[in-house]
Amino acid sequence: MAYNFSTLSEAQFSNSEEAMRFSQLVMDENWPDVIEKFEEDSYFHKIEIKGRGTALHVAVSSGLKEVVKCLVKEIIKHLDETSLRMINERGATPLHLAANAGYKDMCELIIGRDGERKYLIQVENENGETPLFWAVQERQTIVFLYLRQFYPTDFSIAINRNNTSILHVAIQREMFDLAIIIIYSYESLSSLKDKDGATPLKTLATKTSAFKSGSRLSWWKLILYYCYPIRKLDAETTMKELSKEYANNEKEDYCEVTLYIGDELEKTYTKRRSLAQSCHHILKSLAQSCHHILKLVLRWPIMSLLGLEEIKAIKEKHIYGGQLLKEFMKEPYGSYMGGGETPYADKNYDCEINDDSKHFQEFIKVARGVGDASMDNTKEDSPNMDVKDTTFLAAAKSGIKEIMEELNAKVSITSDQKGLLLIAMKNIKTELSEEENVLKDTAYLIAASFGIIEMMRALKSNIRSVILETNSNNENALLLGVKNRQPLVIQFLLNSLSKGDFGILNLQIDKNENTMLHLAAYTSFQSKNTWRLSGAAMQLTWDIKWYQYIKELVPEHFSNKDNKERKTPSEIFKEEHKELLQKSVDWLKDTTQSYSVVAALIAGVAFATSSNIPGGNKPTGEPTLKGQPAFEGFAISSLIGLYFSVTALIIFLSILTSPKELEEFRLNLPMKLLFGLISLFVSVVAMLVSFCAGHFFVLTDEYTKGSILFYLYISIFLPVTYYAAIQFQLFVDLVNVIWKKVPPPSVKGVLL
């Protein structure tokens, strides 16, 4: 049955059978027929394929530039641009999808070479996100620059309905280079607060990866870090270079679609290029291929072996993060407190700007038509409940007592279940209150919590009053540094503040009347602020040292000061560390028992070796091989092996029989374990040396020629090297906990 779609009315076209046929053509990717339908009637432009949007949505998602060009051409020809504004199930227009995927050329086809349909950039999804917003979310810098040029002063396209700007998004996703370009393009975004009251600077304060103080590099990576050169990003130059790049890439001329009837290919897409353009394209492709091959063969193995690519990425983030912080400090009060003057809006923007809208956020609400009434209605419908809340979260927000009473009235709960439920609710409520405190904290206090010294220094230099700020729990930067195990923050404040200012912070107590010493008494084990160490015993040692370090900074009477629960710091320390103490004792017992077995075996082997002299003795009792270097090496190494293996055994036995109280873990037990490890390692090496020296007399001269024997003995020491590599981290941790006075920062930072 043949249909003449050009004469169909809208009512006829709504026939589900025809829509299904067209949808099947799209799903089968039969684009020649799809284009033909687009040519015949504009109603085909608006048919929605289930779960994928219109045919134009599907073509854009599939990356078919030629098909998109033909479809857009037919849409424009029919003088009905409705399908260009239609959204799919994700709430995205075709331009959203093209921007999200980085298809700059498709964006140009949809918008028009001269921006004839630039209004599509202002089309928002249900979250108020424009195509430009989607481009930033996926780090499509070229697309962002292309879309921005049409509305260079219209900030509304860079903000969603939650007042989250593209600058917030770029920082949140750690795209700091793009954030520098954004702040250069839309300077006023630096003072915009989102729905939670967070400015971009506040978001940056949570990103430890953006600053060197938030990263923990190993010593050899630290050397490479300082040797690797990274230049700062010049936003203006970078934007010009990227603009030139996409301007050069767009000079491809696609011809019209040709239709063939018959069994041959129905549609073909050809590019019109001159011979010179073709040769240039081929040479450029060959050059790129050669570059990639050289990079793969020569550069990549070296970069991978040393981890240079990873170090480069880390240093780039640090450079760009510091550069972004400097940009914020150009207007420190606006970036820190938020707000700002009303920016100049684009002349073509379809809204009226009231003179009373003095602040940027008020302007955005007016521009978007977001009234306070709708928000009030939402609050009235659900005053305390979020639709995304679980039962437990809702219970915690509403109050524990009321929920427990309701449960008792309607559900039979045993006393054990009631206790578990109550504990769970209390934990959730505590976590919620902590999250609320973080949201209310300023950028300076958040930086103190995360140990970002660079931001604290910059804010202190530009806004002197920040040093006295406190959060809703009455905690200042010093208390937050102690609470979050950030010794770098303590040292920074100690060195940068005067004695009087530091004393003011030092005497501060929180709402629960906890002093610095109370906060230092809590355990770091199994929490988000854990020291990075090998075992539970090392965690306990650092906690003890941390407590002692803070104790030296506070007044003496703080040791006996009670908090609201009538507990002194020492009582809290002992109570909080009961579990960790038991774990430390178990870990230490298991470790020393294993080492004791090895030490006993080595002692036995060393004793047997020392009693069996190679070559025997003369009738006078004198060794036959006396005076030969190999024999002397055998005699000395066997004695050393016996001595150190017995020493290690004695040390490990003394650890097993020690009382293992809290005080012992501060220095005594770690010191014993360190000396025991050293003795055990020396005894293993001495045992192998004595074996090789004694075995030397067994081999003939053939093995001594050509250094065969040398390589053979070297291979014997591979197990020792492997053992040393395994135990190296424990050895380093023991050395650190014994000789370092101040623990390292907690593991909130990037570990490498």
N, C-alpha and C positions, 0 to 999 in steps of 0.2 A: 504494500500500500504506500503510495507516494504522497508526501505532504509538501505544500508550498508554505514554508515557515514565514516568508516575507509578508503574507497576507493574514497571519493569525492574529486574532484579538487577544487581549490580556487574559480574558476569561477562558478562551480556548487553550491558551498556552499553559494555564495552571493545571492542565490535565496531568495527573501523576504519571501516566504511562509515558508521555513525552519527556517529562523531567527525568524519569528513570533511565530512558534511552540515552539522554544526553549525559547523565551522570556516569553511565557505564562507559561511554566514549572517553570521558575524562579519566576514570579509574584505569582503563586499558591503555591510557596514554596515546590515544589515537588523535594526536594533535591536528593533523590535516583536516579531519572531519570536524573537530572542535572549532577550528578557525573558520571553516565554512559556515557552521551554524552561527558563529558570531557575526559573520558578514551578512547573514540573512535577516536576523531579527535581534533587537536589543534585549529582549526578554531572556534570551539565553545567558546574557551577562550576569543575571541575578540569581540563577539557579544555584542552590547551595547543595554541595556534595556532602553527605553525612560525615561529620567529624573533621572535614577538611576545608570548609569554606567554599568559595566560588571557584570556577576554573582558573581564574587569574591567581587566586591563592595557591592552588596546586602547582601551577607553572612556576611561580616565584619560589615556592618551597623546593621544587625540583631543580632549581638553578638553570632553567631554560631561557636564556636571554632572548633568543630569536623568537621563541613562542610568545614571550611576554611582550615583545615589541609589536608583534602582529595583533595580539589581543587588545593591547592599549590603543593601538591605531584604530581598530574597529569600534572600540568604546567611544573614542573621541568623534569618530565619523558619525555615529548615531546621535550625537549631541545629548547623551545621557550619561553623566558621570557618577551615577548613584552607586554602581558596583565598585568604584574606586574607594568609596567610603565604607563599604560593607565590612563587617567583622566576622571572623570565624569563631569557633568555640573557645579559642584562647583569648578572644577579645581583641584580635589583631586584624588590622587592615593589610592589604598587600604591601603597602609601604612599610608597615611595622616589620613584616617578615623579611623584606629585602634589607632593611637597615639592620635587623638583628643578625642576619647571615653575612653582612658585609658586602652585599652586592651593590656597589656604588653605581654601576652602569644601569642596573634595573631601577634604582631610585630615580635616576635622571630620566629614564623612559616614562616612569609613572608621573613624576612632577612636571616634566617638560624641560627641554634644553634651556629655555629662558625663564623657567619657573612659572609657567602659565598656570600650573595647578599647585602652587606652593602652599595653599591653604590646607592641603592634605597633611602637612607637617604638624599642624595644630590639632589634628584629630586625635582624641584620647580614647584609651580603652576604659574598662570599668574602674581601674585603679588610677585613672588620670594620667597614664603614661603615654607619651607621644612617641613617634618613631625615633626622634632624636634621643629620647630617654632609653629606648631599647638598644640603640647603637652603642651607647656608653656602657650599658650593662654587660655587653659581650665584647667590650674593648675594640670596637670597630672605629678606630680613630679617624680614618679617612672619610668614612660615612658621616661621622659626627661633624667634621669640618665642612663637608659638602652641604649638609642640611642646615648648619648654623648660619651659613652665609646669607640665607634668605630672610632670617629673622635675627640679626646680630644683636639687637637690643631688647628682644622680647623674652624675658626671663620665664614666662609662664610655661613655655614648651620644655623647660629644663627641670620642672618640678611636678611631682605627682600629688594626689589628693591628700596624702599624709604629710605634705610639706617636705618630703624628702627630696633633696635636689640631686642632680647628677654628680655634684661634688661629693655629697655624702656617699653615693653609690661607689664612685671611683675609689674613695679612701677605704670604705668598708671592704671592698674586694681587692685591696692592696695594689691598685693600679695607680701608683703615685706619679708616674710620668704623665699619664693622661690627666690626673688631677691638676698638675701644674699648668697644662694647656687649658683646662677648663677654667681655672681661676684667672688665667690671663684673658680668656674670652669673656667670662661673666664674673667680673670682680665682685659684684655685690652678693654673689652666692656665698661668699666667705662668712657673712654675718647672719645667714638664714638658719633658723631653728626648725627642726622637724617636729612631729607631733609630740615627741617625748621631751622636747626642749633641748635637744642636743644640737650644737653647732658642728660644722665640719671639723673645727679644731678639737672639740670634745671627742669626736669619733676617732681622730688621729691619735688621741691620747691613749686609746685602747690597743693600738697597733704596735706591739713590741718589735715586730719585724722591720719597722721603718727607722729604727735607731740602733746604733751600735751597743748602747747600754742594755738593750733588750735581747741581745744575742750572746750565746755562749759558744765561742769558737775554740776548738782544740789548738794547741800551741803551734803546730806546723801549719794549720789552716790560717792562723792569725798572721804568720809570716807572709804567706801568699796573699792574704787579704790586703796587707799594707803595700805589697809590691804590685798589685794589679791596678793599672791606671783606669779611672772612670771620670769622664768629664761631666760637668753639670749640664743640665738640659736648658737650652735657650728656647723658650716657648715660641717666640716670634720666628726664629730661624727654622725651627722644626715644622711649624705650620706652613711656612712658605715651601719648604722642601716636599712635604706631603702633598701640598696643593699642586706643585709641579709634577709630582709622580702620578697623581690620578689624572692630571690634564694630559699627560703624554700617553697614558694607557687607554684613554677614551677615543683615540683617533683611529678607530676601526670602522669601516663603512660597510654595513650589511645591506645587501640588495633586497628587493621585494621578493615575497614568497611566490614560487612558481608552482602551478598546479598541473599535474599530468593525469590523464585518464588511461586506465589500462592496468596491466599486471605489474608494471614497473613502479618504482618509488613515487608516491603521490605528491610528496612535498620535499623540496630540497632547499637548503640554506647555504648560500655561497657568499664569500667575502670578496669585495673588489679591492685588490691591492695592486699597486704598480710593481714593476720588476724590482725597482730599488727598495721599496718597502719590504718586499718578500725576502730579498737578500739580507737586508738589515735584520729582519726578524729571525732568519735562520742563524746568522752570525751571533746574534744576541743569545739565542737558545743554546748554541754550542758553547759560548763563553760561560753561561750559567752552569751548564752541565759539567764543564771542566772544573769550575770552582767548587761545585759540590763534591766531585770525585776527589779532588785534592784535600778538601776539608775532611772527607770521610777517611781517606787513607793516611794522611799525615797528621792533621790537627786533632781529629776526634779522639784517637787512642790516648794521646798525651793529655788532652783536656779531661777525659774521663778518668784516667789513672790518678791524676792529681786532684780531681774534683774542681777544676778551674771554672767550669760552667756554673756550678752551684755557687762558688765563691763570688763569681761575677754577678750573679743574680742577687746575692745577699748585699754586696757592696752597692749595687745600683739602687736597691731599695733604701739603703742608708743615705746615699747621696741625695736621692730624690726626696726622701722623707725630710731630711734637714733643709733642703731647698724649699719644700712646701711649708715647713714651719716658719722660715724666714718670710715667705709671702704673707702668711697670716700675721706676722709681727709688724708688717707695714701699717696695719690698722689694728693694733693689739686689743683695744677696748671693744671694737665692733666684733672682731673674731671671737673674743672671749665671752662677752656678755650677750652677743646676738643683737638683732634689731638692725638699724640702719635707715638711711633716707630712702624715699621712694625712687626707684630707678626709672629711667626714661623708657617708656614703652614704645613699641613699633607703631608707626603712624597708621598702618593698615590693620592693626588689631581691632577686632570688633567688640570693643567695650568702651565704656566711659570711665575715666579716672576722676574720682572726686578729689577736690582740693583738701578735704579733711583726711584723706588717706595718707598720713604722714610716714607711716612705716612700711617697710617692704612686705611684711607678712600680711598686713591689711590690704595692700594693693593686690596681692595674689588672690586673696579671698574675693575681692571685688571683681577681679578679672575673670575668675572662674565661676562666679555666681554661687559660691559656696556660702550659704547663709547660716547664721547661728541657730535659726529655728530648727533646721533639720537635725543639727547636732543635739539640740535640747530635746527633740522628740525621741531621738535614739536613747538618750539618757533616761527619759521618763519611762520608756518601755522596759529598759533593763538597767536599773541603777547600779547594781553591783556585779552584774554577771556578764562575762564575755562569752560569746557563742563558741569560742574555741576552748574554753575551760573544761577540764575534766571534772568529775565529781569531787575528787580530792582537792583540786585547786579552788573550786567553787566553795567547798566547805571551809577551806583555810581562809578564803577572803571574807566569807560571811561570819565567821566566828566559830570556834571549836565547841564551845559549851552548848550553843543552841543546836548544832548538828547532832551532838552526842545525845541530847535529850530527845530529839526527834527519832533517832535510831533506836533508842531504848523503848520508845512508845510503840514503834511499828515493827521492829525486828528483834527477834530473840538473839542476844549476843552473850556469849560466856564472858567471864571476867578476864580470861586470858586474851580472847579476841578483842575485848574492849580496850585492854591495855595496849595491845599492838596497834589498834586503830588510832588511839589517842596519840601514841608516839609518832605514828606516821603523819598525822595531821599537824602536830607541833613542828615536826621537821620541815614539812612543806611550808608552813606559815613562816618559819625562820628563813627559809630560802627565798620566799617571796619578799620578805622585809629587806633582806640583803640586796636583792635585785632592785627594789625600789630605791634603796640608799644609793646604789651605784648610778641609777638614772638621775638622781638629784645631785650627785657630786659634780663639782666643777671640773674643768679640764685639768687644773693644777692638782686637785686631789686624786683624780683618776690616774694622772701620770705618776703620782707618788705611789699609788697602789700597784701599778705595773712596773715601777722602777725605771721610768723613762727620765733620766737625769737631764737630757738635752732640753726637753720641753719645760721642765721645772726651772732650769737656769734661764731660758729665754723669757718665760713669764715673770720670773722674779725680777729680771732686769728691766722689763717694760712696765710691769704693774706691781709695784712694791707691796701693795696691801694683800696680795694673794697668800703671803706666808702665814697670815693669821686666820685664814679661812677654815671653817669647820663644816662638816656635813650634818645631816639630820640626826645622826647618832652622836653628835658633838665630838667628832674625831677630826683632828687636824692632820697635816701631812706627816708629821713625825709619828703619830699614833698609827696611821695607816701604813707607814713604812715598816713599823714593828709588827703590826698585825699580819701583813702580807709577806713577811720575811724578806725584806728588801734592804740589806745592809748598805748598798750604794746610796740609797736615799738618806739613811742615817748619817753616813759620812759626808754627803753633800751638804746637808743642813748644818752639820757640826762645823764644817770648814767654811761655809759661805755666810753664816749668820754670826752676828755679834753674840757675845756671851749673854747679854740681857735678853735678846730675842730668842735665843735657843732655850734659855731658862723659862721663858713664858710658855713655849711649846712643850717643854719638858714637864711642866707642872699640870698640864691639861689632863682631865679625866673625861671619860665618855659618860653616856647616860646611865650606864650600869655601875658608875663609879670605879671603872677599871683604869688603873694607871698603865704606863708603858710596861712596867714589870709584870702586871697581871696579864697583859696581852702576850708578852714574851713567854709566859709560863705554859701557854697552851701548846699541845703537841702539833707537829707538822706532819706526822705520819698519817698516810691514807687521806690526805687533804690536797686541795689544789695548789697549796703553797709548800710542796715537799722539796727538801734538798735532794740534789741529784747524786745518789751514792749507791754503793754496791749492796749493802745489807742493812737489816734493821738495827744492828749494833752501831753502825756508822750514823744512822739517822738520830739515834739517841744521843750519841756523842755531840753531834752538831747542835741538837736542842739544848743540851747542857751548856755548851759554849755560848750559844746565842743568849741564853738566860743570864749567864755570867757577864757577858758583854754589855747587855742592857742594864744590868744591876750596877755596873760601874758608872753609868751615865746619870742615873736618877739619884735623888737625895736618899740618905740612909734610912729615913723613917718610912720610905715607900715599902721597905721589906716587911714591915709589920702593919701596913695599912690594909683595912678590909674594904671589899667592894660591897655591892648591895646584898649579895648572898652571904655576907659575913665570912668571907674566905680571904686569907692572905695569899700573896703570890706563891710562896713555897708550898702551901697546902694545895693550891690549884695544880702546881707542877707535879707533885707526887700523885695526886688523884688522876690527872690527865694522862700520865705516863705509865700507869700500871700495865696496860695492855702492851704498850711498846716495850716496856722492860721485859715482860715475859717473852715476847717475840725475839728480843735481842739475846736473851739467855738461851733460848732454843737454837737460834742461828749460830751463836758462838759455840754452843756445845756440839752441834752437828759438824761444824767446820773444824774445830780442834780435834774431834775424834777421828775424822777422816785423815787429817794431817798426821796425827799420832801413829796411825797404822802405817802410813808411808814412811815416817821417820824410823819406826821400829824395824821395818823391812830393810831399809838402807843401812841401819846400824848393824844388823845381822850380816848383810852382804859385805860391808866394810870390814867387820871383824874377821870373817872367813878369808877375805882376800889378803888382809895384812898378815895372817898366819901362814899362808901358802906362798912362800918366796919362790919366784921364777928361777929355774936353774939349780935349785937346791943349795946345800951348804957343803963346805969342805969338811974334812975330818976334824979340823980345828974349830968348826962351828961358824966360820966366817962365810958369808954369802959368796957363791961362785962368781956371780956377775957384778960384784962390788966394783964401783968406780965407773961403770958405764952410765951415760946420761939417761938412757931409758929406764934403767933400774932405779936410779936416784929419783926420777920423776914418779915411778911406781910407789916407792917407799913413802915419799912425802905426801902424795895425793891420797893414798890409802889411809894415812894417819889423819889427814885433814877431814876426809869423809867420815871416818869413825868419830872424830871429835865433834864435828858440827851436827851429825845425825843424832848423837846422844844429847847434845845441847838442845836441839829442836824438840826432842822427845821430852826432855825435862821441862822445857818452857810450856809445851802444850799440856802436860800433866798438871803443871801449876795453874794453868788457866781453868782446867776442868775442876780443880779442887778449891778454887777461889770462891769467896762468898757471893760475888756478882751483884752487889748493891749498886744503887744509882751512882754513888760517888766513884765507884770503881771504873765506871764507863767513861769518866771524864778524861783520864790519862793512863791509868795503870793497865787496864785490860787492852786497849788499843796498842800501847807500847809493847806489851808482851807478845801480842799477836804479830806485830811487825817484825820483832827480832826472831820470833819463831819461823816466820816465812823466809826471812833472809838466811837463817841457818839451814833450813831445809833445802833451799835452792843451792847453797854452796856445797852441801853434802852430796846432792845429786850430780853436780858438775864434777866434784872430786872423785866420785865413784866411777864415772865414765872415763875420766883421765887415767885413773889407776888401771882400769880394764884395758884401755888402749896401750898404755905403756907396758903392761905385762904381756899383752898379746903380740907386741912387736917382735919378741924373741921367737915366737912360733912360726912366723912367716919367713919365707926364703928371700934371697936378694932380688928375685925377679919382680916382686911386688914393690920393692923400694925404688926401683928404676921407673922413670917416667911419671913420678909423683902419683902413682896409682894408690899407694897406701895413704897418702895425704887426703885425697878425695874420699877414700873409704872412711877414714876417721871423721872427716867433716860431716859426712852423711849420718854418722852415728849420733852427732850432736843435734840433729834436727828435732828429735823428741823433746830435748831440753829447751830448745828455742820455742817450740810450740807451747810447752808448759809455762815458760816465762811470759809469752804473749797472753795466755789465758789469765794468768794471775796478775798481769800488769796493772789493770784498772783497780783491783783491790789494793795493790801495793801503793798506788798513787793516792787513793782515798785515805789510806792509813797515814801516809806522810802528811797529807793536808789536815786531817783532823787532829794530828798531834802537834804540828808546828804552827798552824794558822790560828790566829786569835779570833778573827771574824769569819763566819761562814760565807760561802758564796751566795749570790742571789738565788731565790727560789726558781723553780722550773717553769714559771710563767713565760719566760723568754724563749727564743728559738734555740734549740739544742743541736749542735753539730759536732 
